[in-house]
Amino acid sequence: MVVCPFIRTFVSAIKGIQEMSELNLPTFDVKLGGTREKPEIFDFLRRRYVALTPEEWVRQHFTHWLVEHKGYPKGLLGNEIELRIGDKRLRCDSILYNKEAQPQMIIEYKAPTVSITQRVFNQISAYNLLLHVNYLIVSNGLQHYCCQMDYEQQSYQFLQEVPDYSAIIAK
C-alpha cells in the first residue's frame, strides 16, 4: 500500500497533537501542517502556519476562545507583537487593541506544564510599563488569571473570569 506524503505528514501531526495536553478551554477546528519532526499549527490571526509547541497550543486555544466564545473581534487581536525599549526587544504573546489601534489588553501564555508564578506576572508587568493597558491576562491553558488595572488608584483587581468583549468596550 502506498501512502502519499501529505497523509503521512497529517498522521504525524495528529500524533503531535495527541502529545499536547488537554486544556481548560474549548476545542476548535485545528489545522495542522509541517512534518513529523517539525509539526505546525495554523494561526488564524497571523494567517500562517507556525511551530506547534505547548505554548502555541495554549495560544491558539485561547485566541479561538476569545473570538468564538467571548466575542472579541479577531481583527483587533495580534499575536507575537514586538516591543522595543532602546536596543532591547521584547515580545508580547497577544495584544488586544481598540478600534483606534491602542493596546487594551496584554495576554501572556505559558505551556501547561509551567506554573503561573510571580515571575510570570513580573514579565507581563514589564510589558505593561510600555503599553499601559487596562487588562492583563496570564494563562497556561489550565489556569487563567485576569486583572483589571486601576491607574487612578494605582492598583489592580483580579477578576473572577475573563470578561466578554462587550464588557470591555462598555467601560
Backbone as ProteinMPNN parsed JSONL, in Angstrom:
{"seq_chain_A": "MVVCPFIRTFVSAIKGIQEMSELNLPTFDVKLGGTREKPEIFDFLRRRYVALTPEEWVRQHFTHWLVEHKGYPKGLLGNEIELRIGDKRLRCDSILYNKEAQPQMIIEYKAPTVSITQRVFNQISAYNLLLHVNYLIVSNGLQHYCCQMDYEQQSYQFLQEVPDYSAIIAK", "coords_chain_A": {"N_chain_A": [[0.845, -1.183, 0.0], [0.584, 2.182, -0.854], [1.324, 5.203, 0.677], [0.523, 8.532, 0.51], [2.714, 11.41, 0.786], [1.475, 13.643, 2.02], [-0.607, 12.553, 3.597], [0.911, 11.035, 5.377], [2.316, 13.099, 6.685], [0.169, 14.424, 7.849], [-0.839, 12.464, 9.616], [1.385, 12.237, 11.304], [1.359, 14.79, 12.414], [-1.052, 14.666, 13.806], [-0.365, 12.805, 15.755], [1.435, 14.394, 17.132], [-0.328, 16.295, 18.144], [-1.801, 14.693, 19.872], [0.046, 14.337, 21.832], [0.016, 16.775, 23.02], [-1.288, 18.62, 25.751], [-4.528, 18.268, 27.293], [-6.665, 21.001, 27.625], [-8.066, 23.618, 29.704], [-9.991, 24.854, 28.12], [-12.246, 25.472, 25.385], [-12.416, 23.215, 22.557], [-11.36, 23.6, 19.119], [-11.514, 23.916, 15.518], [-8.812, 22.531, 14.535], [-6.062, 23.181, 12.456], [-3.546, 21.536, 10.894], [-0.081, 21.186, 9.934], [3.171, 20.971, 8.453], [5.928, 18.81, 9.364], [6.702, 15.533, 10.667], [8.883, 15.838, 12.341], [8.855, 18.566, 12.677], [6.152, 19.716, 13.525], [3.344, 21.809, 12.667], [0.933, 24.401, 13.358], [-1.998, 26.099, 12.32], [-2.182, 29.541, 12.582], [-4.75, 31.577, 13.001], [-4.854, 34.303, 13.335], [-2.386, 35.394, 12.522], [-2.436, 34.348, 10.059], [-0.996, 32.161, 9.015], [1.009, 29.152, 9.068], [2.555, 28.053, 12.06], [5.195, 27.004, 14.297], [4.351, 24.145, 16.15], [4.191, 24.191, 19.395], [4.028, 23.511, 22.949], [3.311, 25.974, 24.219], [2.313, 27.394, 22.025], [0.126, 25.832, 21.417], [-1.525, 26.435, 23.597], [-1.842, 29.218, 23.119], [-3.262, 29.222, 20.636], [-5.649, 27.897, 21.321], [-6.603, 29.665, 23.289], [-6.891, 32.181, 21.936], [-8.764, 31.478, 19.983], [-10.899, 30.855, 21.679], [-11.395, 33.399, 22.818], [-12.309, 34.797, 20.53], [-14.39, 33.142, 19.426], [-16.071, 32.51, 21.601], [-16.13, 34.59, 23.439], [-16.563, 36.887, 22.07], [-14.598, 38.607, 21.009], [-13.239, 40.715, 18.524], [-11.479, 39.36, 15.839], [-9.874, 40.886, 14.226], [-8.851, 42.821, 15.876], [-7.049, 41.65, 17.493], [-3.689, 40.653, 18.073], [-0.923, 38.488, 17.542], [2.269, 37.594, 18.92], [3.641, 40.169, 19.232], [6.043, 42.611, 18.77], [7.941, 44.594, 21.002], [9.895, 47.488, 21.668], [12.541, 48.708, 23.615], [14.729, 51.013, 23.598], [17.625, 49.463, 22.589], [16.777, 46.986, 23.293], [14.631, 44.223, 22.73], [11.375, 43.093, 23.173], [8.739, 40.634, 23.397], [5.368, 40.421, 23.137], [2.933, 37.994, 23.825], [0.152, 38.012, 23.013], [-1.921, 40.743, 22.013], [-4.693, 42.813, 22.602], [-6.269, 45.28, 20.775], [-7.896, 48.517, 20.663], [-10.391, 50.131, 18.577], [-9.031, 52.309, 17.686], [-6.489, 51.488, 17.433], [-5.036, 51.319, 19.8], [-3.383, 49.689, 22.43], [-5.179, 47.515, 24.606], [-5.263, 45.248, 26.128], [-3.034, 42.827, 27.412], [-1.849, 39.597, 26.809], [-0.363, 36.806, 28.19], [1.119, 33.716, 27.594], [1.823, 30.444, 28.797], [3.29, 27.196, 28.696], [1.291, 24.264, 29.42], [2.575, 22.806, 31.409], [3.984, 24.62, 32.833], [4.047, 26.477, 35.741], [1.981, 29.147, 36.913], [3.462, 31.832, 38.142], [4.836, 34.375, 40.35], [6.915, 35.387, 38.864], [6.002, 35.194, 36.22], [3.958, 37.074, 36.276], [5.525, 39.312, 36.756], [6.839, 39.473, 34.327], [4.756, 40.089, 32.475], [3.978, 42.478, 33.589], [6.177, 44.087, 33.094], [5.932, 44.437, 30.333], [3.641, 45.92, 30.396], [4.462, 48.321, 31.47], [5.323, 49.673, 29.279], [3.065, 49.68, 27.584], [0.721, 50.282, 29.016], [-1.964, 49.187, 29.519], [-5.471, 48.247, 30.001], [-6.182, 45.711, 30.877], [-4.7, 42.675, 32.03], [-3.752, 39.409, 31.228], [-2.934, 36.119, 32.118], [-2.172, 32.848, 31.156], [-1.902, 29.309, 31.3], [-3.261, 27.541, 29.911], [-4.588, 25.805, 31.541], [-5.012, 27.157, 33.902], [-6.29, 30.42, 34.255], [-5.676, 33.776, 34.644], [-6.929, 36.956, 35.188], [-6.553, 40.387, 35.369], [-7.732, 43.634, 36.127], [-6.611, 46.834, 35.521], [-6.255, 49.727, 37.589], [-5.45, 52.746, 37.225], [-5.788, 55.251, 38.365], [-6.144, 54.749, 41.1], [-3.828, 53.465, 41.486], [-3.672, 50.641, 41.47], [-4.774, 47.201, 41.115], [-7.219, 44.784, 40.16], [-8.077, 41.455, 40.573], [-10.066, 39.571, 38.412], [-12.969, 37.466, 38.406], [-13.382, 36.043, 36.109], [-12.403, 35.987, 32.636], [-13.395, 38.845, 30.957], [-16.215, 39.277, 28.71], [-15.985, 40.623, 25.402], [-17.832, 42.672, 24.959], [-18.22, 43.721, 27.519], [-15.79, 44.922, 27.982], [-15.618, 47.004, 26.09], [-17.675, 48.549, 26.946], [-16.791, 50.026, 29.04]], "CA_chain_A": [[0.0, 0.0, 0.0], [1.345, 3.42, -0.96], [0.724, 6.316, 1.435], [1.073, 9.777, -0.023], [3.428, 12.182, 1.808], [0.565, 14.519, 2.755], [-1.282, 11.741, 4.614], [1.928, 10.702, 6.379], [2.546, 14.325, 7.452], [-1.031, 14.688, 8.64], [-0.864, 11.478, 10.705], [2.445, 12.634, 12.239], [0.892, 15.978, 13.132], [-2.072, 14.209, 14.745], [0.359, 12.218, 16.885], [1.956, 15.532, 17.894], [-1.461, 16.87, 18.868], [-2.158, 13.798, 20.971], [1.024, 14.548, 22.886], [-0.3, 18.041, 23.664], [-2.171, 18.473, 26.905], [-5.895, 18.753, 27.276], [-6.678, 22.304, 28.273], [-9.293, 24.115, 30.305], [-10.505, 25.737, 27.077], [-12.974, 24.694, 24.374], [-11.683, 22.799, 21.362], [-11.686, 24.329, 17.893], [-11.132, 23.19, 14.309], [-7.36, 22.643, 14.43], [-5.475, 22.943, 11.136], [-2.155, 21.127, 11.11], [0.806, 21.072, 8.789], [4.544, 20.692, 8.829], [6.431, 17.452, 9.268], [6.731, 14.814, 11.943], [9.933, 16.449, 13.15], [8.513, 19.969, 12.922], [4.72, 19.935, 13.288], [2.892, 23.199, 12.672], [-0.49, 24.661, 13.561], [-2.369, 27.328, 11.625], [-2.545, 30.678, 13.428], [-5.747, 32.309, 12.223], [-4.606, 35.743, 13.446], [-1.233, 35.709, 11.659], [-2.78, 33.763, 8.754], [0.087, 31.294, 8.529], [1.377, 28.044, 9.948], [3.656, 28.335, 12.993], [5.654, 25.804, 15.006], [3.44, 23.628, 17.172], [4.828, 23.998, 20.692], [2.993, 23.544, 24.001], [2.841, 27.351, 24.405], [1.487, 27.752, 20.863], [-1.121, 25.082, 21.605], [-2.325, 27.261, 24.517], [-2.181, 30.475, 22.434], [-4.307, 29.008, 19.638], [-6.904, 27.627, 22.016], [-7.063, 30.855, 23.999], [-7.366, 33.195, 20.998], [-10.027, 30.984, 19.406], [-11.91, 31.011, 22.728], [-11.743, 34.816, 22.893], [-13.074, 35.187, 19.344], [-15.585, 32.331, 19.2], [-16.943, 32.382, 22.77], [-16.155, 35.814, 24.231], [-16.953, 37.988, 21.199], [-13.504, 39.509, 20.652], [-13.014, 40.777, 17.072], [-10.143, 38.849, 15.526], [-9.117, 41.968, 13.602], [-8.261, 43.677, 16.907], [-6.084, 40.841, 18.246], [-2.422, 40.384, 17.392], [-0.034, 37.517, 18.196], [3.718, 37.789, 18.793], [3.852, 41.591, 18.959], [7.356, 43.034, 19.252], [8.084, 45.889, 21.654], [11.3, 47.895, 21.744], [12.994, 49.678, 24.617], [16.101, 51.251, 23.141], [18.128, 48.337, 21.793], [16.18, 45.746, 23.784], [13.382, 43.822, 22.072], [10.501, 42.216, 23.94], [7.688, 40.073, 22.558], [4.101, 40.105, 23.804], [2.291, 36.838, 23.184], [-1.028, 38.538, 22.305], [-2.404, 42.055, 22.431], [-5.983, 43.274, 22.096], [-6.28, 46.712, 20.504], [-9.214, 49.098, 20.44], [-10.578, 50.498, 17.171], [-8.06, 53.361, 17.375], [-5.201, 50.775, 17.427], [-4.35, 51.482, 21.079], [-3.429, 48.44, 23.198], [-6.132, 47.477, 25.711], [-5.071, 44.026, 26.908], [-1.869, 42.004, 27.103], [-2.061, 38.212, 27.217], [0.881, 36.042, 28.251], [0.848, 32.282, 27.636], [2.849, 29.504, 29.193], [2.931, 25.795, 28.436], [0.504, 23.703, 30.529], [3.454, 22.276, 32.458], [4.621, 25.756, 33.516], [3.199, 27.079, 36.771], [1.81, 30.595, 36.885], [4.143, 32.313, 39.34], [5.09, 35.819, 40.393], [7.828, 35.704, 37.761], [5.18, 35.383, 35.023], [3.299, 38.372, 36.43], [6.564, 40.329, 36.585], [7.087, 39.568, 32.889], [3.671, 40.82, 31.815], [4.001, 43.837, 34.14], [7.227, 44.817, 32.366], [5.325, 44.839, 29.065], [2.626, 46.937, 30.656], [5.118, 49.609, 31.702], [5.381, 50.308, 27.966], [1.782, 49.761, 26.883], [-0.281, 50.924, 29.878], [-3.265, 48.639, 29.117], [-6.491, 48.128, 31.044], [-6.315, 44.331, 31.33], [-3.591, 41.739, 31.893], [-4.182, 38.019, 31.352], [-1.895, 35.091, 32.082], [-2.795, 31.529, 31.061], [-1.125, 28.148, 30.863], [-4.249, 26.652, 29.312], [-5.302, 25.134, 32.623], [-5.392, 28.24, 34.801], [-6.34, 31.709, 33.577], [-5.776, 34.883, 35.582], [-7.188, 38.226, 34.525], [-6.696, 41.51, 36.289], [-8.066, 44.933, 35.553], [-5.763, 47.873, 36.087], [-6.88, 50.974, 38.024], [-4.304, 53.642, 37.279], [-6.082, 56.353, 39.287], [-5.901, 54.264, 42.459], [-2.544, 52.764, 41.436], [-3.926, 49.285, 41.952], [-5.362, 46.287, 40.152], [-8.194, 43.876, 40.753], [-8.243, 40.194, 39.859], [-11.451, 39.299, 38.046], [-13.364, 36.062, 38.531], [-13.259, 35.418, 34.793], [-12.041, 36.876, 31.536], [-14.637, 39.489, 30.524], [-16.614, 39.295, 27.311], [-15.551, 41.853, 24.719], [-18.854, 43.705, 25.155], [-17.986, 44.341, 28.83], [-14.575, 45.745, 27.886], [-15.857, 48.243, 25.33], [-18.685, 49.337, 27.66], [-16.139, 50.839, 30.086]], "C_chain_A": [[0.889, 1.245, 0.0], [0.597, 4.509, -0.202], [1.359, 7.597, 0.932], [1.714, 10.585, 1.107], [2.512, 13.083, 2.626], [-0.12, 13.76, 3.884], [-0.305, 11.396, 5.731], [2.198, 11.916, 7.281], [1.368, 14.606, 8.372], [-1.106, 13.736, 9.837], [0.202, 11.821, 11.746], [2.011, 13.841, 13.057], [-0.174, 15.604, 14.156], [-1.409, 13.58, 15.965], [0.944, 13.315, 17.766], [0.871, 16.188, 18.717], [-1.808, 15.997, 20.061], [-1.191, 13.94, 22.135], [0.782, 15.867, 23.617], [-1.329, 17.795, 24.762], [-3.598, 18.884, 26.583], [-5.911, 20.019, 28.088], [-8.037, 22.61, 28.88], [-9.872, 25.201, 29.391], [-11.256, 24.888, 26.066], [-12.067, 24.304, 23.205], [-12.108, 23.673, 20.186], [-11.211, 23.488, 16.722], [-9.649, 23.421, 14.035], [-6.916, 22.323, 13.004], [-3.987, 22.702, 11.342], [-1.377, 21.063, 9.812], [2.195, 20.706, 9.278], [4.918, 19.244, 8.625], [6.377, 16.794, 10.632], [7.748, 15.45, 12.892], [9.596, 17.882, 13.539], [7.027, 20.207, 12.626], [4.362, 21.417, 13.415], [1.383, 23.256, 12.882], [-0.799, 25.997, 12.895], [-2.809, 28.372, 12.639], [-3.481, 31.556, 12.619], [-5.586, 33.822, 12.35], [-3.446, 36.173, 12.55], [-1.423, 35.187, 10.245], [-1.63, 32.959, 8.152], [0.315, 30.17, 9.536], [2.588, 28.444, 10.787], [4.018, 27.036, 13.704], [4.679, 25.418, 16.107], [4.258, 23.294, 18.427], [3.73, 23.965, 21.746], [2.452, 24.954, 24.253], [1.944, 27.784, 23.252], [0.141, 27.043, 20.914], [-2.061, 25.873, 22.51], [-2.772, 28.535, 23.808], [-3.333, 30.282, 21.455], [-5.655, 28.706, 20.28], [-7.465, 28.896, 22.655], [-7.603, 31.908, 23.031], [-8.645, 32.753, 20.296], [-11.162, 31.152, 20.409], [-12.357, 32.468, 22.837], [-12.649, 35.228, 21.733], [-14.41, 34.451, 19.271], [-16.56, 32.304, 20.38], [-17.08, 33.67, 23.572], [-16.424, 37.056, 23.385], [-15.857, 38.975, 20.83], [-13.332, 39.534, 19.135], [-11.596, 40.322, 16.732], [-9.272, 39.914, 14.869], [-8.452, 42.904, 14.607], [-7.267, 42.926, 17.79], [-4.826, 40.639, 17.411], [-1.592, 39.414, 18.208], [1.419, 37.868, 17.922], [4.044, 39.23, 18.401], [5.17, 42.039, 19.588], [7.285, 44.436, 19.849], [9.566, 46.218, 21.72], [11.493, 48.924, 22.841], [14.457, 49.925, 24.279], [16.533, 50.127, 22.222], [17.497, 47.008, 22.185], [14.842, 45.488, 23.087], [12.642, 42.84, 22.962], [9.402, 41.716, 23.013], [6.472, 39.746, 23.419], [3.462, 38.935, 23.067], [1.056, 37.257, 22.391], [-1.386, 39.899, 22.881], [-3.776, 42.266, 21.802], [-5.89, 44.782, 21.953], [-7.711, 47.216, 20.476], [-9.287, 49.526, 18.969], [-9.66, 51.634, 16.727], [-6.634, 52.81, 17.399], [-4.368, 51.04, 18.683], [-4.479, 50.18, 21.864], [-4.368, 48.549, 24.4], [-5.875, 46.315, 26.658], [-3.796, 43.33, 26.439], [-2.164, 40.607, 27.623], [-0.721, 37.48, 27.112], [0.525, 34.569, 28.408], [2.075, 31.529, 28.116], [2.37, 28.115, 28.814], [2.144, 25.264, 29.634], [1.358, 23.163, 31.683], [4.146, 23.379, 33.253], [3.641, 26.37, 34.499], [3.13, 28.593, 36.585], [2.354, 31.12, 38.217], [4.28, 33.836, 39.298], [6.003, 36.244, 39.242], [7.059, 35.962, 36.455], [4.468, 36.734, 35.096], [4.304, 39.515, 36.296], [6.845, 40.554, 35.098], [6.008, 40.398, 32.201], [3.601, 42.261, 32.329], [5.055, 44.691, 33.45], [6.694, 45.287, 31.012], [4.354, 45.986, 29.287], [3.229, 48.292, 31.008], [5.204, 50.386, 30.389], [4.001, 50.591, 27.385], [0.658, 50.399, 27.691], [-1.711, 50.501, 29.5], [-4.222, 48.55, 30.302], [-6.591, 46.729, 31.647], [-5.033, 43.543, 31.077], [-4.137, 40.331, 32.107], [-2.953, 37.122, 31.262], [-2.605, 33.745, 32.06], [-1.764, 30.473, 30.689], [-2.064, 27.102, 30.252], [-5.074, 25.896, 30.332], [-5.821, 26.15, 33.632], [-5.307, 29.547, 34.027], [-6.53, 32.783, 34.65], [-5.941, 36.17, 34.789], [-7.267, 39.303, 35.585], [-6.961, 42.783, 35.505], [-7.258, 45.989, 36.28], [-6.616, 49.082, 36.479], [-5.738, 51.959, 38.24], [-4.536, 54.829, 38.208], [-5.78, 55.964, 40.727], [-4.544, 53.568, 42.595], [-2.673, 51.349, 42.013], [-4.454, 48.428, 40.796], [-6.311, 45.374, 40.907], [-8.25, 42.611, 39.909], [-9.729, 39.957, 39.625], [-11.729, 37.809, 38.168], [-13.214, 35.314, 37.214], [-12.824, 36.458, 33.775], [-13.336, 37.511, 31.021], [-14.923, 39.269, 29.045], [-16.154, 40.61, 26.701], [-16.554, 42.981, 24.953], [-18.689, 44.425, 26.504], [-16.769, 45.256, 28.8], [-14.871, 47.066, 27.178], [-16.906, 49.118, 26.01], [-18.049, 50.27, 28.681], [-15.446, 52.038, 29.525]], "O_chain_A": [[1.839, 1.334, 0.777], [-0.599, 4.717, -0.405], [2.582, 7.735, 0.927], [1.305, 10.461, 2.261], [2.751, 13.271, 3.819], [-0.208, 14.261, 5.005], [-0.663, 11.46, 6.907], [2.298, 11.774, 8.499], [1.547, 14.98, 9.531], [-1.407, 14.166, 10.951], [-0.051, 11.707, 12.945], [2.268, 13.905, 14.26], [-0.201, 16.162, 15.253], [-1.85, 13.804, 17.092], [0.954, 13.196, 18.991], [1.107, 16.594, 19.855], [-2.08, 16.509, 21.147], [-1.554, 13.696, 23.286], [1.291, 16.059, 24.721], [-2.132, 16.865, 24.686], [-3.844, 19.729, 25.723], [-5.249, 20.11, 29.122], [-9.027, 21.937, 28.596], [-10.195, 26.304, 29.831], [-10.944, 23.709, 25.899], [-11.082, 24.981, 22.911], [-13.101, 24.396, 20.264], [-10.571, 22.455, 16.918], [-9.277, 24.395, 13.379], [-7.339, 21.326, 12.418], [-3.27, 23.541, 11.886], [-1.946, 20.904, 8.732], [2.364, 20.193, 10.384], [4.31, 18.536, 7.822], [6.043, 17.433, 11.63], [7.499, 15.582, 14.09], [10.001, 18.356, 14.6], [6.678, 20.816, 11.616], [4.988, 22.167, 14.164], [0.661, 22.294, 12.62], [0.026, 26.911, 12.9], [-3.697, 28.123, 13.454], [-3.06, 32.205, 11.661], [-6.139, 34.558, 11.533], [-3.524, 37.21, 11.891], [-0.668, 35.538, 9.338], [-1.331, 33.055, 6.962], [-0.123, 30.232, 10.685], [3.519, 29.084, 10.297], [3.237, 26.084, 13.709], [4.241, 26.259, 16.892], [4.921, 22.26, 18.502], [2.599, 24.359, 21.459], [1.252, 25.116, 24.479], [0.937, 28.46, 23.463], [-0.873, 27.602, 20.497], [-3.255, 25.975, 22.229], [-3.945, 28.903, 23.879], [-4.273, 31.076, 21.437], [-6.687, 29.205, 19.829], [-8.663, 29.164, 22.568], [-8.667, 32.475, 23.279], [-9.522, 33.579, 20.041], [-12.267, 31.546, 20.035], [-13.552, 32.748, 22.938], [-13.641, 35.927, 21.935], [-15.451, 35.078, 19.074], [-17.757, 32.095, 20.179], [-18.049, 33.83, 24.314], [-16.505, 38.162, 23.921], [-16.158, 40.08, 20.379], [-13.283, 38.473, 18.513], [-10.625, 40.844, 17.28], [-8.046, 39.841, 14.953], [-7.586, 43.696, 14.236], [-6.708, 43.498, 18.726], [-4.895, 40.475, 16.193], [-1.558, 39.505, 19.435], [1.765, 38.368, 16.852], [4.653, 39.474, 17.359], [5.385, 41.867, 20.788], [6.662, 45.339, 19.291], [10.4, 45.318, 21.817], [10.722, 49.873, 22.978], [15.323, 49.128, 24.638], [15.895, 49.864, 21.203], [17.666, 46.011, 21.484], [14.039, 46.398, 22.882], [13.223, 41.869, 23.446], [9.159, 42.307, 21.96], [6.539, 38.904, 24.315], [3.452, 38.894, 21.837], [0.924, 36.898, 21.221], [-1.184, 40.171, 24.064], [-3.998, 41.945, 20.635], [-5.487, 45.481, 22.882], [-8.642, 46.434, 20.287], [-8.345, 49.304, 18.209], [-9.525, 51.894, 15.531], [-5.674, 53.58, 17.386], [-3.139, 50.992, 18.636], [-5.573, 49.623, 21.956], [-4.356, 49.548, 25.12], [-6.219, 46.376, 27.839], [-3.513, 43.252, 25.244], [-2.666, 40.442, 28.735], [-0.043, 37.531, 26.086], [-0.285, 34.214, 29.264], [3.212, 31.932, 27.869], [1.173, 27.892, 28.633], [2.311, 25.76, 30.748], [0.884, 23.082, 32.816], [4.822, 23.097, 34.243], [2.529, 26.742, 34.125], [4.094, 29.229, 36.157], [1.775, 30.881, 39.276], [3.887, 34.486, 38.329], [5.866, 37.346, 38.712], [7.426, 36.844, 35.68], [4.385, 37.452, 34.1], [3.964, 40.577, 35.775], [7.063, 41.685, 34.664], [6.317, 41.307, 31.431], [3.209, 43.164, 31.589], [4.849, 45.886, 33.242], [6.975, 46.409, 30.591], [4.257, 46.903, 28.473], [2.561, 49.315, 30.856], [5.162, 51.616, 30.39], [3.793, 51.631, 26.761], [-0.258, 50.991, 27.12], [-2.558, 51.343, 29.201], [-3.832, 48.751, 31.452], [-7.028, 46.57, 32.786], [-4.371, 43.716, 30.054], [-4.89, 40.086, 33.05], [-2.06, 37.337, 30.443], [-3.528, 33.514, 32.841], [-0.873, 30.711, 29.874], [-1.702, 25.936, 30.099], [-6.152, 25.398, 30.01], [-6.93, 26.018, 34.151], [-4.381, 29.762, 33.246], [-7.447, 32.695, 35.466], [-5.197, 36.439, 33.846], [-7.967, 39.149, 36.586], [-6.482, 42.972, 34.387], [-7.228, 46.028, 37.51], [-7.579, 49.421, 35.79], [-5.135, 51.997, 39.312], [-3.584, 55.361, 38.779], [-5.225, 56.758, 41.487], [-4.164, 53.138, 43.684], [-1.919, 50.927, 42.889], [-4.561, 48.885, 39.658], [-6.218, 45.214, 42.124], [-8.444, 42.669, 38.695], [-10.546, 40.122, 40.531], [-10.819, 36.989, 38.046], [-12.954, 34.111, 37.197], [-12.876, 37.66, 34.033], [-14.278, 36.795, 30.682], [-14.011, 39.097, 28.236], [-15.957, 41.595, 27.412], [-16.154, 44.132, 25.128], [-18.99, 45.614, 26.608], [-16.725, 46.255, 29.517], [-14.423, 48.124, 27.62], [-17.022, 50.302, 25.692], [-18.697, 51.21, 29.144], [-14.854, 52.815, 30.273]]}, "name": "protein", "num_of_chains": 1, "seq": "MVVCPFIRTFVSAIKGIQEMSELNLPTFDVKLGGTREKPEIFDFLRRRYVALTPEEWVRQHFTHWLVEHKGYPKGLLGNEIELRIGDKRLRCDSILYNKEAQPQMIIEYKAPTVSITQRVFNQISAYNLLLHVNYLIVSNGLQHYCCQMDYEQQSYQFLQEVPDYSAIIAK"}
